[in-house]
Each structure stands twice: as structure tokens, then as C-alpha cells.
Amino acid sequence: MIKEIKFTDNAIKQINHLLSSKDKGSFFRIAIKGGGCSGFQYDFSFDNSAKDDDLQQDNILIDKTSADLLKGSEVDFVKELIGDSFKINNPQSKSSCGCGVSFSL
């Protein structure tokens, strides 16, 4: 179970909507990877199976290292003039770039 990471109703609805077009048993994966203009970036993808170090909540997977970096975060899905996207409010982030996808710790 993914603890200490909150998913808004909008995020859960969008994840379920996206997964409805995938093969049954697919998962929505959230990860933190090196890169972006601030050092780290959020990565959203689909996976067909869980790995040994994954934490799972319903149809959402997060690897243990990423979950530690997301502790205390809120995952939301927002609709804005510039487009629809997942937004993560991460209290561990010291700064983020203008696009909101890249951040530093």
C-alpha cells in the first residue's frame, strides 16, 4: 500500500480513465527520474506487472525509492488553459522549473 501520498479524486478518475483503454490488469506507474532542468522529473507511464520493489495502491504503482521522494505529496489532475496534466505538490521539493515537471530536492 502506498502510504503518505494522497491522490485527489480528479487524479483517481483520470488514472482510471486512462487505464480503461489499456489491457486488463495494466497499472499506472509514477516514478521520479534524474533529468529535467532542475535535476529530477516526474515520470508517468503504464506497466503490465509490478516489480519486487513496487508499492501498490489499487491500480497505481510507485517504486520504493520514488515513494520515499514523494512522501507527503499530493497527486492531482488539473485542467488549465495550457493543457491537462498531472500535478504533484511535493513538500520535499526545494524548487521547480516553470513547467512544473522538473524539480530539485
C-alpha positions as CSV (number, residue, x, y, z in Angstrom):
1,M,0.0,0.0,0.0
2,I,1.2,3.5,-0.9
3,K,1.2,5.4,2.3
4,E,1.8,9.1,2.9
5,I,0.9,10.0,-0.7
6,K,-2.5,11.5,-1.3
7,F,-4.4,11.1,-4.6
8,T,-7.2,13.6,-5.3
9,D,-10.5,12.4,-6.7
10,N,-9.6,14.1,-10.0
11,A,-6.3,12.1,-10.2
12,I,-8.0,8.8,-9.5
13,K,-10.7,9.5,-12.1
14,Q,-8.1,10.3,-14.7
15,I,-5.9,7.3,-13.9
16,N,-9.0,5.0,-14.2
17,H,-10.0,6.7,-17.5
18,L,-6.5,6.2,-18.9
19,L,-6.4,2.6,-17.8
20,S,-9.8,1.9,-19.3
21,S,-8.2,2.0,-22.8
22,K,-5.3,-0.3,-21.8
23,D,-5.2,-4.1,-21.4
24,K,-7.0,-5.5,-18.4
25,G,-4.5,-5.8,-15.5
26,S,-2.5,-2.8,-16.6
27,F,-1.1,-0.4,-14.0
28,F,-0.4,3.4,-13.9
29,R,3.2,3.9,-12.8
30,I,4.5,7.1,-11.1
31,A,8.3,7.4,-10.8
32,I,11.0,10.0,-10.2
33,K,13.9,10.0,-12.6
34,G,17.0,12.1,-13.0
35,G,16.8,14.8,-15.6
36,G,14.9,17.9,-16.5
37,C,16.1,21.4,-16.0
38,S,16.0,21.2,-12.1
39,G,17.6,17.8,-11.6
40,F,14.7,15.4,-11.2
41,Q,11.4,14.9,-13.1
42,Y,8.2,13.1,-12.6
43,D,7.5,10.2,-14.9
44,F,4.0,8.8,-15.6
45,S,3.7,5.6,-17.6
46,F,1.9,2.3,-17.9
47,D,3.1,-1.1,-16.8
48,N,1.8,-4.7,-17.2
49,S,3.2,-6.0,-13.9
50,A,4.5,-4.9,-10.6
51,K,8.2,-5.3,-9.7
52,D,9.6,-6.6,-6.4
53,D,10.3,-3.1,-5.1
54,D,7.0,-1.6,-6.1
55,L,4.4,-0.2,-3.7
56,Q,0.8,-0.6,-5.0
57,Q,-2.5,1.1,-4.3
58,D,-5.3,-0.3,-6.4
59,N,-4.0,0.1,-10.0
60,I,-1.2,2.5,-9.2
61,L,2.5,1.5,-8.8
62,I,5.4,3.5,-7.3
63,D,8.8,2.1,-6.8
64,K,10.1,2.3,-3.2
65,T,12.8,4.9,-4.0
66,S,10.3,7.2,-5.8
67,A,7.8,6.7,-3.0
68,D,10.3,7.9,-0.4
69,L,10.9,11.1,-2.5
70,L,7.1,11.6,-2.8
71,K,6.4,11.2,0.9
72,G,3.8,13.8,2.0
73,S,2.9,14.7,-1.7
74,E,-0.5,15.2,-3.2
75,V,-1.1,13.9,-6.8
76,D,-3.8,15.9,-8.6
77,F,-5.0,16.1,-12.2
78,V,-5.8,19.7,-13.4
79,K,-7.3,21.2,-16.5
80,E,-5.7,24.5,-17.4
81,L,-5.6,26.8,-20.4
82,I,-2.2,25.4,-21.3
83,G,-3.5,21.8,-21.1
84,D,-4.5,19.0,-18.8
85,S,-1.8,17.3,-16.7
86,F,-1.0,15.5,-13.5
87,K,0.4,17.9,-10.9
88,I,2.4,16.8,-7.8
89,N,2.6,19.0,-4.8
90,N,5.8,17.7,-3.2
91,P,6.7,19.3,0.2
92,Q,10.3,17.8,-0.2
93,S,10.9,19.8,-3.4
94,K,13.1,22.9,-2.8
95,S,12.4,24.4,-6.2
96,S,10.8,23.6,-9.5
97,C,11.0,24.8,-13.0
98,G,8.3,26.8,-14.8
99,C,6.8,23.8,-16.5
100,G,6.2,22.1,-13.1
101,V,7.6,18.7,-14.3
102,S,11.1,19.2,-13.1
103,F,12.2,19.9,-9.5
104,S,15.2,19.8,-7.1
105,L,15.5,18.3,-3.6
